[in-house]
Amino acid sequence: MRRIYDPPEPDDGLRVLVDRLWPRGVSKEEARLDEWPKALTPSTELRRWYHHGGSFDEFRRRYEQELTAPEAAAALDGLRKSVKEGPVTLLTATKHTESSQAEVLLELLQR
């Protein structure tokens, strides 16, 4: 897991953006993304709730619930398959990656 503002590294493997919105100030060329599966990103409603003072524990609970929806679950399964095939780097614009959807996804992928 890394911030999308960090320069790409040779060992990043598959680069996956896990934010719903495109990060400010980053061109598609600079991002060097392989995937942007919006089905894996938190809903607009959940994102807004969290940014207006929601707790991370509750965000995690709600986000994990959203990931059980059919489209999100299929995207998560696809990401799990990619992880088995080689390195995957989850990318986010979030400053505090340890309390973001990228952290939740990383934990789910490591289970």
N, C-alpha and C positions, 0 to 999 in steps of 0.2 A: 504494500500500500504506500502510495506517495501522493504528494501534491502535484497537480498538473502543471504548476508553475516551475517545478524542478525540471532541469534538462533531462531528456530521455537518456537512459543508460543501455549499453549493449546487452545486458543480461535481464532487461525488463520482460522479455518474452512478449506475450499477448498483452497489449495495452488497452484497458477497458475503463471508459469514463462511467462513473456511477452517480453523477449528478443529473438532475432533471434539466437544469438550465445550462446553457453553454457558458463556460468561464470567461469572465471579462478579460479583454486584453490578450487573448490567446488565439492565434490563427489556427486553422485546421492543419496547415503545414507544420507549424511548431508543435502541435499536440501529438502528431504522429499516432493517432488512434487506430486501433484495429476494430474496436466495437464500441457502440454507445447504446446499450440495451435499456431503453427508457422504461421497459416493463419492470426492471430491477430497481428503479429509483423510487424514493418515497413520493406519495401523492402530493399534489400541490397543497391540499388541505393539511396534511400531516406536516409538511415542511413549514408552512406558515405558523401552525400551532407551536412547533418546536422553537422557531425563531422568535416567538413572542413569550418566551419564558417557560416553556414546558420542560419537564425533567428528562434527562437522558434515559433513565430506567423506563419511564412511561413511553418515551419515543421508541425505544428498542422493542418494547412489548407490542406497540401498535404497528411498527414497521414489520416485525416478524409476522404479524397477522396479515398484513397486506401481501406479504410474499407467499401466502398460501393460495392466493387467487390463481386460477389456471394459467393465465399468460405469464405472470411473475414466476410461478413454480416451474414452468417450462424453461424460462430464461435462466433460472437458478440451476436447474438440472444441466443445461447446456454449459454454464460456467463451471460447474463441478467436473464435467467431462473434459473441458479445456485444461483445468488444473491437473488432471491426471495425465494429460498429454505433454505438459511442459510448464515453464514458468508463466505466471499471469500476474500482472501488476494492476491493482485497482487504483484508479486515479480520481482525485477529488480536488475541488478548489477550496474546500473547507480549511480554515486555519487550524482548527483543533481537530485533527483527524481522529484522535482517540475517543471523541464523543460525536462521531458522525455515522452516517449510513455505511460508509466504507468500513468502519470498524465492525459494525454489526455483520456485514457481508463476509468480512474476513473470518470472523468467529464462526459463522455458519459453514463456511468452506472448510474450516479446520476440524469440524466435528466429525 
